[in-house]
Amino acid sequence: MDKKTKKKLEILRQRLEKTQKILVAARQQTDEADEVEKIEQQISDIKAEISKLKNSN
């Protein structure tokens, strides 16, 4: 893996961690049900991108 890919993976992992924390908070607040679904979709998108980067190298 080159430096650029490693950096991108690192940033994606940080984004994933942050988004997962937001999801936990969103689940505690039940005022917007669609917000949880949006955050879960973001998480799956980030995981897919991480997987794609790992498999490309």
Secondary structure, DSSP 8 states (H G I E B T S, - for coil): --HHHHHHHHHHHHHHHHHHHHHHHHHH-TT-HHHHHHHHHHHHHHHHHHHHHHHH-
